Amino acid sequence: MFDMSHSYLDSKTGAELAETFSTIPTTVTALHLDENNLGNKTGTELAQAFAAIPASVITLHLSGNELGFKSGAELAQAFAAIPASVATLDLSWNNLDCKIGAELAWAFAAIPASVTTLDLGWNYLGRKTEAELAQAFAAIPASVAALRLSGNDLNFKTGAELAQVFAAIPVSVTTLNLKSNVLGHKTGAELAQVFAAIPASVTTLDLSMNNLGSKTGAELTQAFAAIPASVTSLDLSWNDLGRKTGTELAEIFAAIPVSVTSLDLGDIGLATKSADEAELILSAIPKTVSRLTSTGIEKVYEARLAKAKYALIGEDSEISRVEALNLLQEIPPVSKCYKRAAALLWPELYAIYLMENKLLPSEDAGVGVAERSVAEAPWVEPTGIKLEDVVSWAIAAGEGNQFYTNRHPDVSLKEGYMIATVDDFMRFDAEPSRLLTESSAQSLSNPYNTAVSVAAVLNTAANCGAGVPAPR
């Protein structure tokens, strides 16, 4: 990084700036020219200076330079001179709200096609009319994939106006940052209208710091349900959602699209909720979420671990072994509770239950597939379980339903059936050739269901010798 911010560069002529920039080492990839009052230079001078920036620079920061006081023509002239090597361009804090829509469109259209990340944050663009903003955003180069619109007073617009503006965002944009726009001042219906207008190309959406917690639970449920199904990463942090009750948060989070796999909730106050409330909140989050960021989440995992332990080794538990295993499997490897959960699973349990692993259909689900399923189970590595410790495994698939075991591959399960629960799981007794299944093994209602249940009966030699005892 080469930082020339706050260097009083406005005191130099265009030619002097060009000479200064030409001496920047060609090894520099990030150049900071923030807070230099470059808006005091003419468009010609800015173009002369920018053209001298080394082609090695891929990140250019021009934040806080009052560029909004230049005419649209001057901005277009200056932006067009930015080296084609630049991929990230920061134009935040430049009073761009001083320009009319046509001038903004002219300036944005001149941004080099090499730019993939464009920061227009904190330019108070919400003070422009919806028509002006739509005109300006439509001119953003199609190369831009990440667009930052944080801190632009978008709350000044109605839901219908914002919907018109967002509909003009180029379909090339996959990352949209709407942080700090006080969107919480909009009604639930307006938020739903706005979110629904976000381009279907957007996969990463940042709604942090928008005071969304000021909305009712019903309003947020309505709003979140309208988030495009294309969104896979959603940031809801710093929205004071902790002021909602556990029941409200559960309803709100249940409305989040199932397309979301990464969810940032920041500090939603889990640490201040009861264990039951925290569990209710976390359980409502779509099961598709594999990466969850939230302060206080360890409390929930501790509660899950305690509940699962009681169900697995205690008496008269309020949950079944199946539910206990599901609770344990939902504790992520990054959690401090993970190793304790894994230790609980081994050696007390006699089975690993993996529901809907989406393995291959049975014609391809031979010995190798089932072995890999066991080997790659989330509990294997931390618990030290090895394939040689597995006495036997079995697999039943939804199509063809051939039943395989590593000891007796000739055994088959009646077509149309699969093992349903851990309590009713298949096991081998002292005579491995004898397969025991309980009456609840059920016929598949969907003939196209390729979901696979795998049960791995673990060696208990460490707990009293050979043989596999019946499950408790």
Backbone torsions as a table, in degrees:
resi	resn	phi	psi	omega
1	MET	NA	136.1	178.2
2	PHE	-118.3	112.1	-172.2
3	ASP	-106.3	113.2	176.2
4	MET	-117.4	24.3	179.3
5	SER	-66.8	153.1	178.0
6	HIS	52.2	41.8	-177.6
7	SER	-109.0	14.3	179.1
8	TYR	52.9	42.7	-177.7
9	LEU	-68.1	-17.4	179.3
10	ASP	-68.0	-12.6	179.1
11	SER	-79.8	-8.5	-178.6
12	LYS	-100.5	154.0	175.3
13	THR	-77.2	170.2	177.8
14	GLY	-58.9	-41.3	-179.4
15	ALA	-65.9	-39.8	179.5
16	GLU	-67.5	-39.3	177.1
17	LEU	-63.7	-41.6	179.6
18	ALA	-62.0	-41.9	179.5
19	GLU	-65.5	-40.3	179.0
20	THR	-64.3	-46.4	-178.3
21	PHE	-66.4	-30.6	-178.5
22	SER	-69.7	-16.9	179.9
23	THR	-91.1	-2.8	178.4
24	ILE	-64.7	130.8	-179.0
25	PRO	-53.7	141.5	-178.5
26	THR	-74.4	0.0	175.5
27	THR	-87.4	-11.4	-177.4
28	VAL	-73.2	129.7	178.3
29	THR	-112.7	-18.9	179.2
30	ALA	-127.0	123.1	-176.7
31	LEU	-121.4	124.5	179.3
32	HIS	-106.3	117.7	177.6
33	LEU	-120.9	28.5	-175.7
34	ASP	-65.8	151.5	171.9
35	GLU	53.2	53.4	178.3
36	ASN	-121.6	9.9	179.8
37	ASN	52.2	40.1	-179.5
38	LEU	-66.8	-14.4	175.4
39	GLY	-64.0	-12.0	177.2
40	ASN	-79.5	-11.3	179.4
41	LYS	-88.9	155.5	176.8
42	THR	-74.8	165.0	178.1
43	GLY	-60.4	-37.5	179.6
44	THR	-65.4	-43.2	-179.7
45	GLU	-64.6	-42.4	179.6
46	LEU	-63.1	-41.7	179.7
47	ALA	-63.2	-42.0	179.2
48	GLN	-62.2	-41.6	-178.8
49	ALA	-70.0	-47.4	-177.2
50	PHE	-64.1	-34.1	-178.7
51	ALA	-65.8	-20.2	-178.2
52	ALA	-89.3	-4.2	179.0
53	ILE	-66.5	132.2	-177.7
54	PRO	-56.1	145.2	-179.6
55	ALA	-68.3	-7.6	178.5
56	SER	-76.4	-18.8	-176.0
57	VAL	-73.8	123.5	177.5
58	ILE	-113.1	-14.8	177.7
59	THR	-125.7	120.4	-176.7
60	LEU	-124.6	121.3	179.5
61	HIS	-104.7	119.2	178.5
62	LEU	-122.3	26.8	-176.2
63	SER	-64.4	144.4	172.2
64	GLY	66.0	39.1	-179.0
65	ASN	-112.5	10.9	178.3
66	GLU	53.4	38.9	180.0
67	LEU	-68.8	-18.5	178.7
68	GLY	-64.8	-11.5	179.2
69	PHE	-89.0	-1.9	173.9
70	LYS	-87.7	158.5	177.3
71	SER	-73.3	163.5	177.9
72	GLY	-59.2	-38.4	179.7
73	ALA	-64.5	-42.5	-179.7
74	GLU	-66.1	-41.5	178.7
75	LEU	-63.6	-41.4	179.1
76	ALA	-62.5	-41.9	179.5
77	GLN	-62.7	-42.8	-178.5
78	ALA	-69.4	-47.0	-177.5
79	PHE	-64.5	-35.3	-179.0
80	ALA	-64.8	-22.2	-178.1
81	ALA	-87.7	-6.8	178.5
82	ILE	-63.8	132.7	-177.0
83	PRO	-53.6	143.6	-179.0
84	ALA	-69.8	-4.2	177.9
85	SER	-80.1	-19.4	-174.4
86	VAL	-70.9	123.8	179.3
87	ALA	-107.8	-27.1	179.4
88	THR	-120.1	120.9	-177.2
89	LEU	-123.7	122.6	-179.6
90	ASP	-105.0	111.1	178.4
91	LEU	-115.7	23.4	-177.8
92	SER	-69.0	159.0	176.4
93	TRP	53.8	47.4	-178.4
94	ASN	-121.4	15.8	177.4
95	ASN	54.4	40.3	-179.3
96	LEU	-69.0	-11.6	176.5
97	ASP	-67.2	-11.3	178.1
98	CYS	-74.1	-14.0	-178.8
99	LYS	-94.1	150.4	173.4
100	ILE	-80.1	167.2	-176.0
101	GLY	-56.1	-41.9	-178.3
102	ALA	-63.6	-39.4	179.4
103	GLU	-68.0	-40.8	177.8
104	LEU	-62.6	-41.5	179.0
105	ALA	-62.1	-42.8	178.9
106	TRP	-60.1	-47.3	-178.6
107	ALA	-65.8	-46.6	-177.8
108	PHE	-64.3	-36.2	-178.8
109	ALA	-65.1	-21.9	-178.3
110	ALA	-86.6	-7.7	179.3
111	ILE	-63.0	133.3	-177.0
112	PRO	-54.1	143.2	-179.4
113	ALA	-68.5	-6.8	178.0
114	SER	-78.0	-17.7	-175.7
115	VAL	-73.2	123.0	178.5
116	THR	-110.8	-21.2	177.3
117	THR	-124.0	120.3	-176.7
118	LEU	-124.4	123.6	179.8
119	ASP	-105.4	112.2	177.5
120	LEU	-113.7	21.7	-176.3
121	GLY	-64.4	152.0	172.4
122	TRP	57.2	41.9	175.5
123	ASN	-112.3	8.7	176.5
124	TYR	54.4	37.3	-176.6
125	LEU	-66.8	-19.0	178.5
126	GLY	-63.9	-10.7	179.4
127	ARG	-86.4	-7.3	174.9
128	LYS	-84.5	162.0	177.0
129	THR	-71.2	161.7	179.7
130	GLU	-64.2	-33.3	179.4
131	ALA	-67.2	-41.3	179.0
132	GLU	-63.8	-44.7	-179.2
133	LEU	-66.1	-41.0	178.7
134	ALA	-61.9	-40.8	178.5
135	GLN	-64.0	-42.8	-178.4
136	ALA	-67.8	-47.5	-177.1
137	PHE	-66.4	-33.2	179.8
138	ALA	-64.9	-21.4	-178.3
139	ALA	-89.0	-5.8	178.9
140	ILE	-62.3	133.9	-177.5
141	PRO	-54.0	143.2	-179.4
142	ALA	-68.0	-8.0	178.5
143	SER	-77.2	-19.5	-175.2
144	VAL	-71.6	121.0	179.1
145	ALA	-106.4	-26.3	179.6
146	ALA	-121.4	119.9	-177.8
147	LEU	-121.4	122.8	-179.5
148	ARG	-106.2	118.1	-179.2
149	LEU	-121.3	27.3	-177.0
150	SER	-64.5	148.9	173.7
151	GLY	60.3	39.8	-177.2
152	ASN	-110.1	18.4	177.9
153	ASP	54.7	40.9	-178.7
154	LEU	-68.2	-14.4	177.3
155	ASN	-65.6	-15.0	178.0
156	PHE	-70.0	-17.3	-178.6
157	LYS	-96.1	152.5	175.5
158	THR	-76.9	169.5	178.1
159	GLY	-59.6	-42.6	-179.9
160	ALA	-64.7	-39.3	179.7
161	GLU	-66.7	-43.7	178.6
162	LEU	-65.0	-36.1	178.3
163	ALA	-61.3	-40.5	177.8
164	GLN	-64.3	-40.7	-179.7
165	VAL	-66.4	-48.3	-177.0
166	PHE	-66.3	-29.5	179.4
167	ALA	-66.3	-19.3	-179.2
168	ALA	-88.9	-8.3	179.3
169	ILE	-64.0	133.0	-177.7
170	PRO	-55.2	143.0	-179.0
171	VAL	-71.1	-5.9	176.6
172	SER	-74.5	-18.5	-176.0
173	VAL	-73.2	122.6	177.6
174	THR	-111.7	-19.0	178.0
175	THR	-123.0	120.4	-177.4
176	LEU	-124.0	121.0	-179.4
177	ASN	-105.6	112.6	179.1
178	LEU	-114.5	25.1	-177.6
179	LYS	-58.4	144.5	171.5
180	SER	56.5	50.9	176.5
181	ASN	-117.7	13.2	177.6
182	VAL	50.3	41.4	-179.5
183	LEU	-66.4	-15.3	177.3
184	GLY	-63.6	-12.0	177.6
185	HIS	-79.7	-9.5	178.3
186	LYS	-87.6	155.3	176.5
187	THR	-74.7	167.3	178.1
188	GLY	-59.8	-40.3	179.5
189	ALA	-65.0	-39.6	178.7
190	GLU	-66.2	-43.6	178.9
191	LEU	-60.5	-41.5	178.8
192	ALA	-62.1	-40.5	179.3
193	GLN	-64.7	-40.9	-179.8
194	VAL	-67.2	-49.8	-177.2
195	PHE	-63.5	-36.2	-179.2
196	ALA	-66.1	-23.3	-178.5
197	ALA	-86.8	-7.3	178.4
198	ILE	-63.8	132.9	-177.1
199	PRO	-53.3	141.5	-179.2
200	ALA	-68.0	-6.4	177.9
201	SER	-78.9	-17.6	-175.1
202	VAL	-72.9	124.1	177.7
203	THR	-111.1	-22.0	179.2
204	THR	-122.0	120.8	-175.4
205	LEU	-127.5	123.1	179.8
206	ASP	-107.3	111.5	178.4
207	LEU	-114.9	21.6	-176.4
208	SER	-67.1	156.9	175.2
209	MET	54.7	47.1	179.4
210	ASN	-118.7	12.7	178.8
211	ASN	54.5	37.1	-179.6
212	LEU	-67.6	-20.9	179.4
213	GLY	-64.9	-12.7	179.1
214	SER	-78.1	-11.6	178.3
215	LYS	-84.1	158.2	176.2
216	THR	-73.8	164.1	178.0
217	GLY	-59.5	-39.8	-179.7
218	ALA	-64.5	-39.4	-179.5
219	GLU	-66.7	-42.8	-180.0
220	LEU	-68.2	-36.2	176.4
221	THR	-61.2	-43.9	178.4
222	GLN	-63.4	-41.4	-177.2
223	ALA	-69.0	-49.1	-176.4
224	PHE	-66.5	-29.8	178.9
225	ALA	-65.8	-19.7	-178.3
226	ALA	-91.6	-4.3	178.1
227	ILE	-62.3	133.8	-176.6
228	PRO	-55.4	143.2	-179.5
229	ALA	-68.8	-6.9	178.1
230	SER	-78.5	-19.1	-175.0
231	VAL	-71.8	124.0	178.0
232	THR	-111.2	-21.5	179.0
233	SER	-125.4	123.3	-174.5
234	LEU	-131.1	126.8	179.7
235	ASP	-109.9	113.4	178.3
236	LEU	-116.6	17.8	-175.5
237	SER	-68.5	158.3	176.1
238	TRP	54.5	46.8	176.3
239	ASN	-117.5	10.8	178.3
240	ASP	55.8	37.6	179.1
241	LEU	-71.4	-16.0	-179.4
242	GLY	-63.0	-16.0	178.7
243	ARG	-72.2	-13.5	178.4
244	LYS	-80.7	154.0	176.8
245	THR	-74.4	166.6	178.2
246	GLY	-59.7	-40.3	179.7
247	THR	-64.6	-42.9	179.5
248	GLU	-63.5	-45.7	-179.1
249	LEU	-63.4	-37.6	178.4
250	ALA	-61.5	-43.6	178.6
251	GLU	-66.0	-39.6	-178.8
252	ILE	-65.4	-49.8	-175.9
253	PHE	-69.9	-27.6	178.1
254	ALA	-65.4	-20.1	-179.1
255	ALA	-85.4	-9.5	179.4
256	ILE	-64.6	135.0	-177.9
257	PRO	-56.0	142.7	-179.4
258	VAL	-71.0	-6.5	176.4
259	SER	-72.7	-19.5	-176.1
260	VAL	-72.5	125.4	178.2
261	THR	-113.6	-18.0	178.4
262	SER	-127.8	122.8	-174.8
263	LEU	-133.1	123.2	178.2
264	ASP	-108.0	113.1	179.4
265	LEU	-104.4	-3.9	-179.5
266	GLY	55.4	-136.5	177.8
267	ASP	-99.7	94.2	178.6
268	ILE	-95.0	12.3	174.6
269	GLY	81.8	25.9	178.2
270	LEU	-58.9	-34.8	-177.5
271	ALA	-65.9	-21.8	-178.9
272	THR	-96.1	-6.1	179.9
273	LYS	-88.1	159.5	173.8
274	SER	-70.3	162.6	179.9
275	ALA	-58.8	-40.0	-179.6
276	ASP	-66.3	-41.0	179.1
277	GLU	-65.4	-44.8	-179.4
278	ALA	-61.7	-40.8	178.1
279	GLU	-64.7	-40.6	178.9
280	LEU	-61.7	-43.4	-179.6
281	ILE	-63.1	-49.9	-175.6
282	LEU	-67.3	-36.1	-178.6
283	SER	-67.8	-22.6	-178.2
284	ALA	-81.0	-17.1	-180.0
285	ILE	-66.8	135.8	-178.4
286	PRO	-50.2	137.7	-178.1
287	LYS	-66.3	-12.4	178.7
288	THR	-72.6	-18.1	-178.2
289	VAL	-71.5	115.9	-179.7
290	SER	-105.7	-14.8	178.2
291	ARG	-128.6	110.5	-176.7
292	LEU	-122.4	125.5	177.7
293	THR	-111.0	118.3	179.7
294	SER	-162.7	128.5	175.7
295	THR	-67.5	135.5	177.2
296	GLY	89.8	4.2	-175.8
297	ILE	-69.6	-22.7	178.6
298	GLU	-60.1	-31.5	179.3
299	LYS	-60.6	-39.9	179.9
300	VAL	-67.0	-43.2	-179.0
301	TYR	-65.9	-35.3	176.4
302	GLU	-63.0	-42.1	179.4
303	ALA	-65.1	-39.5	178.3
304	ARG	-63.9	-43.0	-178.7
305	LEU	-62.3	-44.7	-179.6
306	ALA	-63.5	-43.1	-179.0
307	LYS	-66.1	-42.1	-179.7
308	ALA	-66.5	-40.6	-179.4
309	LYS	-61.5	-43.1	-179.5
310	TYR	-63.8	-38.5	-179.1
311	ALA	-69.6	-32.2	-173.6
312	LEU	-87.1	-33.8	-176.7
313	ILE	-125.3	2.1	179.9
314	GLY	-102.4	-165.0	-179.7
315	GLU	-124.6	150.3	174.8
316	ASP	51.0	48.7	179.8
317	SER	-74.7	151.8	178.6
318	GLU	-77.7	-12.0	177.1
319	ILE	-123.5	159.2	-179.0
320	SER	-84.2	171.2	176.4
321	ARG	-62.9	-36.0	179.3
322	VAL	-61.3	-48.1	179.6
323	GLU	-63.5	-36.5	178.9
324	ALA	-63.5	-45.0	179.2
325	LEU	-64.1	-39.4	177.9
326	ASN	-62.8	-40.1	177.5
327	LEU	-61.2	-44.2	-178.7
328	LEU	-65.3	-40.3	-177.3
329	GLN	-69.7	-17.7	179.7
330	GLU	-89.3	0.8	173.5
331	ILE	-84.8	114.1	-174.5
332	PRO	-71.2	153.9	-180.0
333	PRO	-56.5	-25.9	-178.7
334	VAL	-76.9	-11.9	-178.7
335	SER	-75.2	145.5	176.9
336	LYS	-67.0	-20.6	-178.8
337	CYS	-81.0	-10.9	-171.3
338	TYR	-61.4	-47.8	-177.4
339	LYS	-65.5	-36.2	178.6
340	ARG	-67.5	-37.1	177.3
341	ALA	-66.0	-41.6	179.1
342	ALA	-64.3	-39.8	178.8
343	ALA	-64.0	-34.8	178.2
344	LEU	-66.7	-37.7	-177.8
345	LEU	-68.0	-30.4	-177.3
346	TRP	-126.1	128.0	7.1
347	PRO	-102.5	10.4	-174.8
348	GLU	-61.3	-39.1	-177.2
349	LEU	-80.0	153.2	177.6
350	TYR	-109.7	3.3	-179.0
351	ALA	-151.3	146.9	168.6
352	ILE	-106.7	126.7	-177.9
353	TYR	-112.2	119.7	-179.1
354	LEU	-120.2	106.5	-177.3
355	MET	-91.1	138.5	176.4
356	GLU	50.3	61.2	179.0
357	ASN	-78.2	-7.3	179.1
358	LYS	58.9	41.7	175.3
359	LEU	-73.3	177.0	-179.6
360	LEU	-69.1	155.7	174.6
361	PRO	-56.3	162.8	-168.8
362	SER	-61.9	-28.3	-178.5
363	GLU	-64.7	-21.5	177.7
364	ASP	-109.7	-4.0	-173.7
365	ALA	-90.2	63.0	-179.7
366	GLY	-81.2	-162.9	-176.5
367	VAL	-56.3	-43.1	-176.7
368	GLY	-61.0	-41.4	-178.8
369	VAL	-63.8	-46.6	-179.2
370	ALA	-65.6	-38.9	178.2
371	GLU	-62.3	-42.0	179.4
372	ARG	-64.7	-37.9	179.1
373	SER	-59.1	-44.6	178.5
374	VAL	-68.1	-43.9	-176.7
375	ALA	-64.5	-32.1	-176.2
376	GLU	-96.9	4.8	178.9
377	ALA	-56.8	143.7	-174.9
378	PRO	-61.6	-15.7	-177.6
379	TRP	-94.6	-10.8	-169.2
380	VAL	-64.8	-56.2	-173.9
381	GLU	-62.7	-50.8	-177.7
382	PRO	-68.1	-22.6	-178.4
383	THR	-92.4	-10.4	-178.7
384	GLY	78.8	11.7	178.8
385	ILE	-67.4	133.5	178.4
386	LYS	-121.3	155.3	-177.9
387	LEU	-57.3	-34.4	-179.7
388	GLU	-68.8	-15.4	177.2
389	ASP	-83.8	-10.9	-178.8
390	VAL	-86.2	116.7	-180.0
391	VAL	-65.1	-44.6	177.9
392	SER	-164.8	158.4	174.8
393	TRP	-135.7	165.4	179.5
394	ALA	-146.7	154.1	-177.9
395	ILE	-141.5	135.7	176.9
396	ALA	-130.3	123.6	-176.5
397	ALA	-109.5	161.2	-174.7
398	GLY	-76.5	-18.2	180.0
399	GLU	-117.7	119.5	-179.4
400	GLY	87.2	-41.8	173.6
401	ASN	53.7	40.0	171.5
402	GLN	-71.2	142.0	-176.8
403	PHE	-108.1	121.4	-176.8
404	TYR	-113.6	145.3	168.4
405	THR	-137.3	155.2	-179.9
406	ASN	-76.3	-9.3	177.8
407	ARG	-102.7	-38.9	-173.2
408	HIS	-134.6	76.7	-175.6
409	PRO	-66.8	-8.3	-178.8
410	ASP	-85.0	-10.8	-179.2
411	VAL	-76.6	135.8	179.5
412	SER	-127.8	152.9	178.8
413	LEU	-101.6	142.9	-176.6
414	LYS	-54.7	134.1	-177.0
415	GLU	-57.8	137.6	179.1
416	GLY	94.0	2.7	-176.7
417	TYR	-120.1	152.3	171.5
418	MET	-149.2	158.9	179.2
419	ILE	-73.2	134.9	-170.8
420	ALA	-99.5	-40.4	-173.9
421	THR	-137.5	166.4	177.2
422	VAL	-68.5	-40.7	-179.7
423	ASP	-62.2	-26.7	179.8
424	ASP	-106.6	25.8	-174.0
425	PHE	-73.2	160.0	179.6
426	MET	-76.4	147.2	177.7
427	ARG	-152.1	160.8	173.5
428	PHE	-109.1	136.6	175.9
429	ASP	-91.4	-154.5	-177.8
430	ALA	-60.6	-23.3	175.0
431	GLU	-104.7	98.5	-173.4
432	PRO	-59.0	-21.4	-176.9
433	SER	-74.5	-11.8	-177.7
434	ARG	-95.9	114.6	-179.2
435	LEU	-94.1	127.3	179.4
436	LEU	-109.9	124.6	173.5
437	THR	-129.3	146.7	-179.1
438	GLU	-90.4	167.6	-172.7
439	SER	-67.3	-15.8	-175.9
440	SER	-83.7	0.1	172.2
441	ALA	-58.7	124.3	-167.4
442	GLN	-119.2	155.2	178.8
443	SER	-72.1	139.6	179.0
444	LEU	-74.3	129.5	179.5
445	SER	-79.6	-24.3	-179.7
446	ASN	-108.8	108.5	-177.4
447	PRO	-66.0	-15.0	-179.5
448	TYR	-96.7	4.7	-179.4
449	ASN	-70.3	115.5	179.1
450	THR	-103.6	11.9	177.0
451	ALA	-63.2	147.2	-175.3
452	VAL	-127.5	136.0	173.1
453	SER	-104.3	134.9	179.7
454	VAL	-123.9	129.2	174.5
455	ALA	-119.9	127.3	178.9
456	ALA	-115.1	115.0	-179.9
457	VAL	-87.3	122.0	-171.1
458	LEU	-92.9	148.7	178.6
459	ASN	-66.3	130.6	-179.7
460	THR	-111.6	28.3	-179.8
461	ALA	-57.2	-33.8	-179.9
462	ALA	-69.7	-16.2	-178.6
463	ASN	-117.4	54.2	175.7
464	CYS	103.7	28.7	166.2
465	GLY	91.4	-163.8	-172.7
466	ALA	-73.0	169.1	178.9
467	GLY	88.7	156.8	-178.3
468	VAL	-117.1	111.0	-178.0
469	PRO	-69.4	156.8	178.0
470	ALA	-67.0	149.3	179.1
471	PRO	-65.5	149.2	178.3
472	ARG	-78.6	NA	NA
